[in-house]
């Protein structure tokens, strides 16, 4: 058996990933705006050897949104504060390519990267919720394909701006009076269909070259975008088989874009529930499932289908035929929900409750969960995992105390971080500037 180290990230969503995690007694009810809770959790994860924290985001809420999404921190501000509150853990945050300016994004994540000593990562998303347009003075939310065209150009500009200066462009020589070497400055002069930026960026390069670029789409458009640009992909599929197939497609896409498949890491989101026995793990799962009512589960399900009103359908009849509803939002996820409902002949109630509290293969004893994590990595379904615990505090406590020691004993984990930058933590190479001579140890030019 190989002894491949498994890097983990932990999702910071206030109280946790479950829509009613705020009700659980192990977390503060105001966890989504409790900064001390975020700092305490990030430091706990850092000490345990978790590679990064991951902060998701959204740009639109209404009366049926997830409760703790109604009142939560903006990722850039939170990541900046966590950069000063932690020492080694990676800091990844979501920011929309549909509703942001590339020059500003390059400055924001570039600044966090320098402040943190090379620990920043940008989760570039296209924003699935239709209502987002109305918060940004837009007449219409771009359709799915157009959003990915915008995203591709947006990311191209940001990455180009991150290469505005060579690594040694700032000698700051007090004797000669030379602060910058302008022969090592590069204007981007980008003019595209959606964006234009002259440059240069008013910020030098970071200890890891560029922030790590995450991407979260699993549609055909998302896979193409990831193959071209992403260093890592946050994958949402729940089964081993689905993730193995997605991983294959992503690695294939990277190769098609002239990149190494090893330089695109796949991180499925998983929500382990640990029990000393299978029965105890099942009891914990049922306790979490009981946090949500049938009505609340229907509202949660509707979020993925642009807040479609599922309360209008009979609960115990087959999942309704929705046509193209959801195709312009969380497309890969909604396609999977409809496929599972059709193949398993599930009712609307069953689907809604399962989506609100998914039952996965990561519910069980520490040994069983460790076995499953290793199986996914060695079977080609994952390079690492984003831990999206249903209830953050209890979930992380159990995972740290009971699963990580088993993985450490088997050679798949260690409490000390690997290297100093987020790229080091994830086994990714330093991101060379497009203007630099390729390094002998990678043999690749920066894309």
C-alpha positions in Angstrom: 0.0 0.0 0.0 1.2 3.5 -0.8 1.6 6.1 1.9 0.3 9.1 0.0 -0.2 12.1 2.3 -3.9 13.3 2.2 -4.3 17.1 2.4 -7.5 18.3 4.0 -9.3 21.6 4.0 -12.1 22.6 6.4 -15.1 24.5 5.4 -15.8 27.6 7.6 -19.5 28.3 7.2 -20.2 29.7 10.7 -22.0 26.9 12.5 -21.5 24.3 9.8 -22.7 23.0 6.5 -26.2 21.9 7.6 -28.9 24.4 7.0 -29.9 24.4 10.7 -26.5 23.8 12.2 -27.1 27.0 14.2 -29.6 25.1 16.4 -26.9 22.5 17.6 -25.7 23.1 21.1 -22.0 22.6 20.2 -21.8 25.8 18.2 -22.6 29.5 19.0 -26.0 30.4 17.6 -24.3 33.5 16.1 -21.4 31.5 14.7 -21.7 33.1 11.2 -20.7 36.5 12.6 -18.7 35.3 15.7 -15.1 36.2 14.8 -13.6 34.4 17.8 -15.4 31.2 16.7 -13.7 31.5 13.3 -10.3 32.2 14.8 -10.6 29.4 17.3 -11.6 26.9 14.6 -8.9 28.0 12.2 -6.2 27.7 14.9 -7.6 24.3 15.9 -7.4 23.1 12.3 -3.9 24.6 11.9 -2.6 22.8 14.9 -4.1 19.5 13.7 -2.3 19.8 10.3 -5.3 20.7 8.2 -3.9 22.3 5.0 -6.4 25.1 4.6 -9.7 26.7 5.6 -12.2 27.3 2.9 -14.8 30.1 3.1 -17.8 29.9 0.7 -20.0 32.9 -0.2 -23.2 34.0 -2.0 -24.4 37.3 -3.3 -28.2 37.0 -2.9 -30.5 36.1 0.0 -34.3 36.1 0.6 -36.7 34.9 3.2 -36.1 31.2 2.4 -32.3 31.3 2.4 -30.2 29.1 4.7 -30.6 30.9 8.1 -26.9 31.5 8.8 -26.5 32.8 5.2 -28.7 35.7 6.1 -26.0 37.3 8.4 -22.4 36.3 7.6 -19.0 37.8 6.9 -17.7 38.7 3.5 -14.7 36.4 2.6 -12.0 39.0 1.8 -12.4 40.8 5.1 -12.5 37.5 7.0 -9.5 36.0 5.2 -7.5 39.2 5.9 -8.3 38.9 9.6 -7.5 35.2 9.7 -4.2 35.9 7.9 -3.1 37.9 11.0 -4.6 35.4 13.4 -2.9 32.2 12.1 0.6 31.2 11.2 0.7 28.4 8.6 -2.8 27.3 7.5 -3.9 28.1 3.9 -6.7 30.7 3.4 -9.1 30.0 0.6 -12.1 32.2 -0.2 -14.9 32.4 -2.8 -15.2 35.5 -5.0 -17.4 35.8 -8.1 -16.1 36.3 -11.6 -19.6 37.5 -12.7 -19.8 40.4 -10.2 -16.3 41.6 -9.6 -13.5 43.5 -11.4 -10.4 41.5 -12.2 -8.0 44.3 -11.2 -9.6 44.5 -7.8 -9.6 40.7 -7.3 -5.9 40.6 -8.3 -5.1 43.2 -5.6 -7.3 41.6 -2.9 -6.1 38.0 -3.1 -2.5 39.2 -4.0 -2.5 41.3 -0.8 -3.8 38.4 1.3 -1.2 36.2 -0.2 1.7 38.6 0.7 0.3 39.4 4.1 0.1 35.7 5.0 3.4 34.7 3.5 2.0 32.8 0.5 -1.1 31.1 2.0 -3.9 32.5 -0.1 -6.3 30.8 -2.5 -9.1 32.1 -4.6 -12.2 30.0 -5.3 -13.3 31.5 -8.6 -17.1 30.9 -9.0 -19.5 32.2 -11.6 -22.4 32.8 -9.1 -25.4 30.5 -9.7 -28.2 32.5 -8.1 -30.4 34.5 -10.5 -31.2 37.2 -7.9 -27.5 38.2 -7.7 -27.9 40.5 -10.8 -30.4 42.7 -8.9 -27.8 43.4 -6.2 -25.3 44.6 -8.8 -27.4 47.0 -11.0 -27.6 44.4 -13.7 -30.7 43.8 -15.8 -30.2 40.0 -16.2 -28.1 37.3 -14.6 -25.8 35.8 -17.4 -26.8 32.3 -18.5 -24.6 29.4 -17.6 -22.5 29.3 -20.8 -22.0 33.0 -20.8 -20.9 33.1 -17.2 -18.2 30.6 -18.0 -17.0 32.7 -20.9 -16.8 35.7 -18.6 -15.0 33.6 -16.0 -12.4 32.4 -18.4 -11.5 35.9 -19.4 -11.7 37.3 -15.9 -9.2 34.6 -14.6 -6.9 35.2 -17.5 -6.7 38.9 -16.6 -6.2 38.2 -12.9 -3.4 35.7 -13.5 -1.8 38.1 -16.0 -1.9 40.9 -13.5 -0.3 38.7 -10.8 2.7 38.4 -13.2 3.1 42.2 -13.5 6.5 42.1 -11.7 9.4 39.6 -11.8 10.3 38.0 -8.5 13.3 40.3 -8.1 11.9 43.5 -9.5 12.2 45.5 -6.2 15.9 45.8 -5.2 15.1 48.8 -2.9 18.8 49.8 -3.0 19.2 52.8 -0.7 22.8 53.4 -1.9 21.8 53.8 -5.6 18.3 55.1 -4.9 16.7 52.4 -7.0 13.4 51.1 -5.6 12.2 49.2 -8.6 13.8 47.7 -11.7 11.4 48.7 -14.5 13.0 46.3 -16.9 11.3 43.6 -14.8 7.8 45.2 -14.9 5.2 44.0 -17.4 2.1 45.8 -18.6 -0.7 43.4 -19.4 -2.5 45.5 -22.0 -5.5 43.1 -22.1 -8.5 43.9 -24.2 -11.2 41.3 -24.3 -14.9 40.9 -24.9 -15.8 41.4 -21.2 -12.8 43.0 -19.6 -9.8 45.2 -20.2 -6.9 46.0 -18.0 -3.6 47.8 -18.8 -1.7 47.0 -15.7 0.7 46.7 -14.1 -0.7 45.6 -10.7 0.6 47.8 -7.9 1.8 44.7 -5.9 4.8 42.4 -6.3 4.7 38.6 -6.5 4.2 36.4 -3.4 6.3 33.6 -1.8 4.2 31.1 -3.8 4.3 33.0 -7.1 0.5 33.3 -7.3 -2.3 32.5 -5.0 -3.7 29.0 -5.5 -6.7 29.0 -7.9 -9.7 26.9 -6.9 -12.7 26.3 -9.1 -16.0 24.7 -8.1 -17.9 23.9 -11.3 -18.4 20.3 -12.4 -20.4 20.9 -15.6 -18.8 20.5 -19.0 -18.1 24.3 -19.0 -16.7 24.1 -15.5 -14.4 21.1 -16.4 -13.0 23.0 -19.4 -12.3 26.1 -17.2 -10.7 24.0 -14.5 -8.5 22.2 -17.0 -7.3 25.5 -18.4 -6.7 27.5 -15.2 -7.4 25.7 -11.8 -4.8 24.4 -9.4 -7.5 22.7 -7.4 -11.2 21.8 -7.8 -13.8 21.7 -5.0 -16.0 18.8 -6.1 -19.5 18.3 -4.9 -20.3 14.7 -5.9 -21.2 12.4 -3.1 -20.2 9.0 -4.5 -16.9 7.4 -5.1 -17.8 6.5 -8.7 -19.0 10.0 -9.6 -15.9 11.6 -8.1 -13.6 9.1 -9.8 -15.2 9.9 -13.2 -15.1 13.7 -12.5 -11.5 13.4 -11.5 -10.7 11.6 -14.7 -12.4 14.3 -16.8 -10.6 17.1 -14.9 -7.2 15.5 -15.3 -7.9 14.8 -18.9 -8.9 18.5 -19.4 -5.6 19.6 -17.8 -3.6 17.5 -20.2 -5.7 18.8 -23.1 -4.6 22.3 -22.1 -0.9 21.3 -22.0 -0.7 21.0 -18.3 0.4 18.2 -16.0 -2.5 16.2 -14.5 -0.7 16.2 -11.2 -0.9 20.0 -11.1 -4.7 19.9 -10.9 -5.9 18.6 -7.5 -9.4 17.3 -6.9 -10.9 18.0 -3.4 -14.4 16.4 -2.9 -16.5 18.0 -0.2 -17.3 15.4 2.5 -19.1 15.6 5.8 -17.8 12.8 8.1 -19.9 11.8 11.1 -17.7 9.8 13.6 -19.0 7.4 16.2 -17.2 4.8 18.4 -19.6 2.3 16.8 -21.7 2.4 13.6 -24.8 2.6 15.8 -23.4 5.7 17.5 -22.6 7.3 14.2 -26.1 6.6 13.0 -27.5 8.2 16.1 -25.5 11.3 15.5 -26.7 11.4 11.9 -30.3 11.1 13.0 -29.8 13.9 15.5 -28.5 16.2 12.8 -31.3 15.1 10.4 -33.9 16.0 13.0 -32.7 19.6 13.0 -34.7 20.2 9.8 -38.4 19.9 9.2 -40.0 18.6 6.0 -41.0 22.2 5.1 -37.5 23.5 5.7 -36.0 20.7 3.7 -38.2 21.7 0.7 -37.0 25.3 1.0 -33.4 24.1 1.1 -33.9 22.0 -2.0 -35.4 25.0 -3.7 -32.2 26.9 -3.3 -30.5 24.8 -5.9 -33.3 25.3 -8.3 -33.3 29.2 -8.1 -35.6 29.0 -5.1 -38.3 27.0 -6.9 -41.3 26.5 -4.7 -41.4 22.7 -3.9 -44.1 23.2 -1.3 -46.7 23.3 -4.1 -46.1 19.5 -4.8 -47.4 16.4 -3.0 -44.6 15.3 -0.6 -45.0 11.5 -1.1 -45.4 11.4 -4.8 -42.4 11.0 -7.2 -40.0 13.9 -7.6 -41.6 16.3 -10.0 -40.5 16.7 -13.6 -38.9 20.2 -13.6 -37.8 20.5 -17.2 -34.9 23.0 -17.4 -35.5 24.5 -14.0 -32.1 24.6 -12.3 -30.1 24.5 -15.5 -28.8 28.0 -15.1 -27.9 27.7 -11.5 -26.1 24.8 -9.7 -26.3 22.8 -13.0 -24.1 19.8 -12.1 -25.8 19.5 -8.7 -29.4 19.8 -10.0 -28.7 17.4 -12.8 -27.5 14.9 -10.2 -30.5 15.4 -7.9 -32.9 14.8 -10.8 -30.9 11.7 -12.0 -30.8 10.1 -8.5 -34.6 10.8 -8.0 -35.3 9.1 -11.3 -33.0 6.1 -10.9 -34.0 5.4 -7.3 -37.7 6.3 -7.8 -37.6 8.6 -4.8 -40.4 10.8 -3.6 -40.1 14.5 -3.2 -40.0 14.1 0.6 -37.1 11.6 0.4 -35.1 13.7 -2.0 -35.6 16.9 0.1 -34.5 15.3 3.4 -31.6 13.5 1.7 -30.4 16.8 0.1 -30.7 18.7 3.4 -28.7 16.0 5.3 -26.9 13.7 2.8 -26.2 10.2 3.9 -22.8 9.3 2.6 -20.2 6.6 3.0 -18.3 8.8 5.6 -20.7 8.0 8.5 -19.2 5.4 10.8 -16.3 4.4 13.1 -13.0 6.2 12.9 -11.4 3.2 11.2 -14.2 2.9 8.6 -14.0 6.6 7.8 -10.2 6.4 7.5 -10.5 3.4 5.2 -12.9 5.2 3.0 -10.8 8.3 2.7 -7.8 6.3 1.7 -9.9 4.3 -0.7 -11.0 7.4 -2.5 -7.4 8.8 -2.8 -5.9 5.5 -3.9 -8.8 4.7 -6.2 -8.4 8.0 -8.1 -11.5 9.7 -6.8 -9.7 12.4 -4.8 -6.4 14.1 -4.2 -7.6 15.5 -0.8 -10.8 16.5 0.8 -12.7 19.6 2.0 -14.3 18.7 5.3 -17.8 20.3 5.3 -19.0 19.1 8.7 -22.7 19.3 9.2 -22.0 20.8 12.6 -18.6 22.4 12.6 -17.4 22.3 16.2 -18.5 18.8 17.0 -17.5 17.4 13.6 -14.0 18.8 13.7 -13.5 17.8 17.3 -14.4 14.2 16.5 -12.4 14.1 13.3 -9.3 15.5 14.9 -9.4 13.3 18.0 -10.3 10.0 16.3 -9.7 9.9 12.5 -6.5 11.9 12.0 -4.5 9.8 14.5 -5.4 6.7 12.4 -4.4 8.4 9.2 -1.2 9.6 10.9 -0.3 6.0 12.0 -0.8 4.8 8.5 1.4 7.5 7.0 -1.3 9.5 5.4 -1.2 12.5 7.7 1.0 14.5 10.0 0.2 17.4 12.3 3.1 19.5 11.0 2.3 21.4 7.8 4.1 20.4 4.7 6.2 23.4 3.7 5.2 27.0 4.3 2.9 28.1 1.5 -0.5 26.8 0.4 1.1 25.4 -2.7 3.5 23.5 -0.5 0.7 22.1 1.6 -1.1 20.8 -1.5 1.9 19.4 -3.3 1.7 22.0 -6.1 4.8 23.6 -7.6 5.7 27.3 -7.3 3.8 29.3 -9.9 6.5 30.7 -12.2 5.8 34.0 -14.0 4.9 33.7 -17.6 7.9 35.9 -18.3 10.4 33.7 -16.4 12.7 31.0 -17.7 11.1 27.5 -16.9 12.6 25.9 -13.8 14.5 22.7 -14.4 12.6 20.8 -11.6 9.2 21.3 -13.3 10.1 21.6 -17.0 6.9 23.7 -17.5 6.2 27.3 -18.2 3.5 29.1 -16.3 0.1 29.1 -18.0 
